[in-house]
Amino acid sequence: MTLASTVLNATEPHGYAFPWALVDVETSGLIPRRDRVLSIAVVTLGPDGQQTGEFSTLLNPGCDPGPVHVHGLTAESLSTAPTFDQVADHISAMLQDRIMVAHNAQFDYDFLAHEFARAGSHLPVSRRLCTLALNRRVDPPTADLRLGTLAAHYGVVQKKAHDALDDTHVLAGILRASLREAARLDLPLPLVSCPPRQDPRFTPKPPKAPCAFRNPGRLAPGGALKQGMKIAITGDTDTARAELVERAVTAGLNVMGSVSRYTSVLVTNDPVSTSAKARRALAEGIPLLDEQTFLKLLGDVRPGTSPDAEAPVAELVDSPAPPPADVTPDVPAPRHEGSASHGRLAGRRVLVLGGLHQDAADARARVVALGGAAAVNLSASVTDAVLLPGGEHDRRMARITSLQLPVHQAEWLTASTATAHTPEMTPSPQVLPRGGVVDLSGAASPTAGWNVSATWAQQTDCEIDVVAFTVDSDEQVSRDEDFVFYGAPESPDGAVRLLSDGPTEQTIVIDLASMPPAARKVVVVAAIDGGTAFGDIGPVQITLAPGADTTRLAQATLDAATTERTLILAELYRRGPLWRFRAVGQGYDHDLAAVARSYGVDIAE
């Protein structure tokens, strides 16, 4: 079956027929701004799914080729290959006016963007499609979403893994099959508009060196400064601000761009200043120092405590973090351990349609309590639908009916028995309730980082952004670069990255091995741009997986209350020497800027 027949058989408004350019690259490493492309293959398809062209070549990167045991490309085999700039024009012509397709597309896109930038050109891609993200929407009954696994599931022959051209031919077969499934399920494609990230200006800034000491608290009246104290400066100073900051950092102090309840002292020459920092310091009772007194105290800064030292008892208590300063929660965040992975709905994935927000949230919570998983979108893994008042008007009902999925009334969730269901035997993630916790210590250590993904229903009148804060034991960032968001999608050390996988899904990738010693937690937050609230969005599903295409370790479906504009989704946090994952689901009425300030990010008022 070709893409043409897929489109002819589709009765919904979503388009599936486009000119495509399928891409696969083999690289010397995982970081686009540092590593290089060693080989590339491009296969072009017409809107009917028929191949119209192909190109592949090895590339001489001019550097060490990296893990030869993975890609099999030695420095000797690449020495006579062309450099990227020698083939850039040809690749550009193949990509022009086509949607770029790849498996884990942001990886390939970012590498190509940096290669084009090095060649003094730009990547001519305005939209891309990730077959990995598409299959997360389709959710086929497979153990994982690796290219080889999907090829076997869809009956696509794979001849040579990690060969760019063969992988691209396999990708073509997976794309055709995935589009057929998307049409069958009435799923819009997760097309991503591509920002100009090939511009070198998008490379993360060199980081401010993290403070090497634990915050000892506030400056005592008449006391001495101690290494690790958080210092903020406001207003005019006689000493140049940059010099003042440099001297403080050299002394072992942690100079912050904003004031929080954890600030040790505010340096100001105007004790009646009305600046935002001064107002916050007054509200929090933060001590003030004038510049000359501060300079005098810099001459005798007392030794601090390393963040690697044994944490205080309070840090070892496994309890949810307090809400950020100046943010009052509307709903308490109960703590639950473990998973509701057994019960009469075990193995089921239930989609709730209709109902008032709180009624729908209660129904999804009931599904989880009965051992099932609450779905956010219609996918191949959905086994049942529950119809609340108004649910019959949901646009997905027509497709649910055509798929002959069981449809139940709300009473089905409170009945003493349920119709027997035998799910396909595929690995199932641990279903966590709100506040549920899972240890990472017993799971396989990922080579490319832990993936925390957030998924929601397609929106038409707002955009949702997922961001992350890497915070210390004071729940504060050590530097503004520890705030990862759309405009700065990677921390300078590469420990935390944001991946945009489409209009309904974004992922935070966390490399625990690269985490600075002072980091105690990574907080993953979703925020809505505009006047829409999470009560209008519906549930947000979060998943945890040790890699982009691996089996998910845990998942949770989170419902905020009604008026929240930001939602803390999850936390990866240290508990002693180990790391844990918590599904949080705590919403706030404040916008993202207010939440970012509460974590110590310097954002203009």
N, C-alpha and C positions, 0 to 999 in steps of 0.2 A: 504494500500500500504506500502511495506517495503522499507528500504533503498536500498535493492538490486534492486528493480524495478526502484527506482529513478535513480540509477547509470546507469542501462541498458537503460533508456530513455534519458539520457543526452548525447548530441553529442559534447560537448565542452571538452577542455583539463583539466578543473579543477576537482580535486578529491573530492569526497563526501563520500567515503566509508573508514572508519577507525575504529580501535578498540577504543571505547569511555569509559570514566569513568565519570559519571554524579555525581556531588557533590552538597550538600546543607548543610550549617551550620547555626545554631542559636547561637548568640553570646551575651555576656553581655554588649556590647557597639559597637562603630563604629571604634575604633582605635586599629589596630592589635598589635602594640607594647605595649599597655596597657591592653586591654580587652582580654577576653578568650572565647573559644568555649565551648558552653553548650551542644550541641547535633550535631551529624553528621550523614549523610546518604550518602552511595555510591551505585550507580547502574551501573553495567557494561553492555555494549552492544557490540555485534560483528559488523563487517563491514556490515552485512546484516540488522542491526537494531534490531535484536532479543536480548532480555535480556539474559545475561549469569550468572548474580549473583547480590546479593544485601546484604548490611550490614547497620545496623543503631544502634545507641546507644546514651543514655544520657551520659554526662560526668560531673564529679565532678571537677569544676574549682578551688576549694580552695579559692574562693572569693565571694563577693556579686554577685548574678546573674543579677543584673541590672533591666531593665524594664520588670517586670513580666507581666504587662498588655499587652505587645506586644507578648511575646513568651510563657507565661503561665508556665514557669519553675521556681519553687520556690527553695530556698536553701534546704528545707526539701526533696523535690522530687529528688534532685541531690546528696544528702548526701551519698547514698549507691551506686551511679554509679561509674564505673571505672574512673581513671584519664587518660588523653590523652596518657601518656607514656605507659600505660598498653595495649592500642589498637593500638599504632603507627605502629607496625610491620604488623598487619593485614591490616590496611588502606594502608600502603606502598605497600604491595603485590597487592592490587586491583588497585592501580594507576600505577604501573610499566608498562612501554611500551604502555601506552594508552594516548590519548589526553584527558586532563581534560576539562569537560564542566560544566559551571555554568551560572546562570543568574546574570549579573554583576560579571564576573568571577574574576576580579582582587581582589575584596573584599574577596571572598572565598579563592583564592590562597594566598593572603597575610596573612590571619588568619591561614591557614594551615602551611604556611612557618614558621611563628613565633612559632606555637605549636610544630612543628618538631624540631626547633632549641632549644626550652626549654627542649625537651626530649633528646637532645644530638644527634639528627639524622638529616637527610635532606629530603626534599620533592622531591620524584622521578618523577617530572613532567618537561618535556622539552618543551612541547607545550600545549597551552590551547585555548579553543574556548569559546567566550562569546555569549550566545544566545541573549542577549540584543544588543550587537554590530551587530550581524548578522541580527537582525530584524530592526535595524536602516538602514542597507543596503537595506533590502527587502522593508522597509517602507510600511507596510500593512495599510489599512484604519481603524485604531483604534484610540480611543481617547488618549491613552497613550500606553506605552510598558511594563506595569506591568505584572507580571507573570499571575495573574488572568485574566487580560484583554486579553492577548494573548491566554490563554487557552480557553476562550469563543470564540474568533475569529476562532481558529483552531479546535474547537469542542472537546477539551480535558476536561475530567471530573476532577474537582478539589473538593476533599472531605473535606480537613481540611487545611486551610491556616496556614502558619508558623509552620507546622509539617514537620520536615526535610525529612522523608521518603516519605510522600505524595507529598511534593513539588518536590522531585526528580523524582517520577513517572510522575507528570505533566510535568516536564522539559523534560523527554524522549519523550512525545507526541509532545511538542513544537519543540524539535530538529528535529524530523522526518518531521513535517510539514514545518519547516523553510528550511530544506535542499531541500525539493521538490520545494519550491518557489525559492531558490537560483539556482537550476538547470534550472527551467523554465526561469529565467531572465538572465542566463549565468553569475552569479556572483561568483567570487572567494571567498573562505571562509576567514574570517578575523582571521586566525590562528596567535597566538602570541608566539614567542620564549620566554621562561621564563628565566630571569637572576637569579643568585643564591641569591635572596633577602631574603632567610631564614637565611643567614649569619648575625649574630648580628652586624657586621661592617656596615651593611646598615641602621642601626637605626640612625636617624638624630642626629647630635651632639648637646650637650647642647647649647642653644643660647647665644650669647652675649646680655646682657641686652640692649634693645632699649633705646636710649637716651630719657629722659623724657622732653626735651625742644625743642622748635622750633628754627631752625637755624636763628640767628639774622643777618647773613651776614658776610662780611669780617672784619678782624681786621684792625682798623684804625691806621695810623701811630702814634706811641706813645700812643695808647689807651690801654684799659684793655681787657682781655679775658672775654667773657660772656658765661654763660651756654647755651648749644645748638650749639656752634660753631663747625664746622666740621674741624677736625685736621688730617693732614697726616704727617707721619714721614718718612724720607729717609736717608740712609747712616748710618755710624757708630755713636754710641752715647756712652758717658762715663757712663751714667746710663744704666743698663740693659733694653733692649727694653720692656720686659714684665712689669717691674716695672714702666717705664715711661708711658706706656699705662694705667696701673692700676691707677696711680695717676691722669692722665687726666680724665679718666672715672669717678673716685670718685668725681672729682671736677665738674662733670656735662657736660663735653665736649664729643663730638661725634667723636671718633677716627675711621677714615676710612682707608681702605687698598689701596685706590687709590686717585688720584687728579682729580677733575672735576671743571667746572666753578663755582660750589657752595662751593668749599673748602674755609674755612675762613683763614687758614694760613698753611704753610708747615714748619715743623721743620727740619732743616738740619744744620750740622756743616761745610758743604762744599758749600759755596754760588755759586761756579762754577761747581757744580756736573752735570754730564751728565746722571744721572739716568732718567728713564722714568717719574717718578713723578716730578723731577726737570724740565725736558724739558716741561712737560705739564703746570707746575706752571708758568714758564717763558712765555709760549704762552698765558696763560690766565691772566697774570698780578697778580697772587696770591702773597701776601706778604710772606716773608721768616723771620723766627726767628731762631737764634742759640739756642742750648740746654739750656745754662745757663740763657738766657733771658726768655725762655719759662718757666723754673722752677721757676724763680722769679715771673713771672706773675701768675703762678698757685697758689701763696699765696694769691691772691686777685681777684678771679673770680667773676664777677658781676652776680646777679640773672638773670635767664632766664624766658622765657614765656612758659607756658604749651601749648602743641599742642591742648588741649581741649578748649583753649581760642578762642574767636571769631576770625575767619579767616580774613586776610586782604581782602579788596574788590576784589583784583585781583584773589584771590582763589575762589571767588563765581561766577566769570564770567564763563558761560558755553560755553567754546570754546575748540577746540582740543589743546592738548599739543604741545609745540614746538618740533621740531625734536631733538633727542639726540645730544649732543655736538659732533663735528667733523663728523657729518653725514649730508650730504646734500641731500635733497629729489630730486628725478628726476621728480616727478609728484606732483602738489599741491593737498592737501587734502581738497576738498570742504566740507562744513558742511551743512547737511540737517536735518531737524527735521521731525519726524513723519514717515509715511509709505506710500508706494504706494500700498495700499491694495485694491484699487478699480480700475476699468478700464475694458476694453473689454477682458483682459486676466485673470481677477480675477478668482481664483479657479483652474487655470491651472499651471502645473509644466512642464517646457519646457527644453528639452535637446538640446543644440546646438552642432552640429558636423561639423568638418572641418573648413576651413578658416584660414587666417593668424591670429596671436594672437590678434592684435588690432581689426580686423574685428569681431572675435568671442566675444571679450570683449564688443564691442559696441552692438552686438546682444543681449548678456545677459543683458546689461544695459537697452536696449530697452524693453526686456521682463518685467523687474522690473518696468520700467516707465509705462507700460501698465497694471500693477496690478498683473502680474503673478510672479511665483517663478522660478529662473534659477537653473536647476539641474546640479549637478556635475557628478553623475553616473546614470546609468540606474537602476530604481527601480520600484516597483509596483505602486508608486504614479505618475510616469511620464505620462503625458497625451498627449504630442506632441513632435515631434522632428523637428528641423529646420536644413536644409541641406545647408551648405555653400560649396564653391568649395573644392573638395577633401574629403568631408564628406562621400561620397558613399563608400570610402575605409575603413572607420572606422570599426573595428571588431564587434562593437555593432549593425551595420546595419542589419546583418543577423537575430539577435534576435528581433530587432525592427520590421522587416518585418514579422517574424513568429507570433509576438504578435499582428499584425495588428494595430499598433499605427499610427495615422495620421502623415505623413511626409510632411513638407512644405518647400518651397523655401524661400530665404531671404525676398522676397517681401511681404510675409505674415505678417511680423512684421510692415510694413508700410502701409498695406491696411487699408481702412477705416472701414472694418467690419471683423469679424472672425466667423467661424462656431460655432454655439451654442454648449456649453458644460455644462453639469450639473455634477459637481464633487460630490463624495460621501460626505455626510454631517458629516464630522469629524472636530474637532477643528483645525483651521489653525493658525500657528504662524504668528506674524506680520512680514511682509517682509520689511526689512530696506535697503535703498540705502547706498552706501558708505558714511560714515559720519553720518548716521542716528542714532538717540538717542531714548532710551526707558527708562521710569522711572521704578524703582524696588519697589517704595513705595506702589503702589496699588496692587502688585502681592502677592500671598500667600507666606509667609515666609517659606523657605525650612528648613527641620530639618537636612539634610545632606549636605547642601551647594548648591550654584549656580553652575551649570555645563556649562562651555563654551567649546563647542566641535568644533574641526576643522576636516574637511573631504576633501579629494582630490582624484583624479583618481589614480588607481593602477600604481606604478612606478616600473621600472625594473633596472634602472641604477643609482639610488641615494636613499638616505634616508632623510626623513623630520622629524625634531624634533620640538615639541611645548614646549615652556618654558614660565615662568612667572616671572615678577619683581614686588615686592611690594615696592612702592616708597613713599616718603614723599612729602611735598609741594615744595621741590626743585627738584623734579623728580629724586631723588637719593635713593638708598637702604640705610637703616640704618645699615645693617649688611649684610655680604656676604650670610648668610643663607636665606635672602629674595629673592635670585635667586633660583628658583625651576626648575630643569631640570632632564634629565634621570638619571644622576649620583647621584642626591640628590632630589628624587621625592616628598619630603614633607618638608615644613618649620617646624622648631622645635616646634612652637606653634600649628601646625596642621591647621592653617588658610588657607593654600594654598597647594593643592596636585595635582600631575600629574598622570593621569591614561592612560595607553597604551592599547587601545582597538583593535589594529590590525594595519596592514601595511598602512591603508588608513585613520586612525582616531586616534586622541588623544584628551584628555579632561583635562582641568584645573578645579578643584573643589575649590570653594572659599566660606569659612565660614565667613560671615561678622560679626557674633557675636564674633568670636575669633580674629578679626582684631585688632592690637595694635592701640592705639589712634593716634599715629603720622602718621599712614598709610593714605594716601590720594587717592591712586590709585593702581590698579593691572593691569599691562600691559601684555597682552598675545601676544606672538611673535612666528612666525614659521621661521625656518632656514633650509637651504639645506646644506647637507654635500657633499662637492665635487664641481666640476666645473659647474654643472647644475644650471640654473637660473629659477626663477619662471615663466618666459616667456615660458619655455619648459614644465612646470608642468601643466599650465592651471589654471582654477579657483579653489579657495579654498572656501568651504562653512563653515560658522560659525553658530552655533546655541546656544541659551541661554535657559536653562530650570531650574526650581527650583527642581532639583533632577535628578538622573540617568535615571529613567524610566517614568518620568512625561511628561505632555504635554509641548511642546516647547512654550516659550513665544515669541521669536523673532528669525529670521534667516536673513542672508545676504550672497550673493555670491560675492566674492572679486576677482578681477583680478589685479595683479601687472602689470607693464609695460613689460619690456623685460629682462633686465640684472640683476635684483635684486636677491640677495641671502638671504636676510632676509625680513620678511614682518610683520609689526605690524598689528595684526588681530583685536584686540578689547581692550577696556578698561572698567573696572568697576571703577567708581570714585565717590568721594563725591562731592555733590553740596550743601553746607551748611550742614544740618543734614541728608540729604537724599543721597541715592546712585542711580547712573544711569549707563546704559550700552551704549557704543558707538561702532558701527562697523567702524573700521578705514581704513584698506586696504592700508597702506602706505608702500612702498617698498624701500629698500636701497641696494646699491651695496656692502656694507661692510659685512664681515662675522659676525657670532654670537659673537665672542670674542670682536670685536670692539664695537658692540652694548652693550654688557654687561659692558664693561669698561665705556661707556658713561653714564650708570646708576649708576656708582660708585662701581661695583663689582671688587674685586682685582683679576685680571687674569694676569698671567705672560706675559710679552711682548714676 
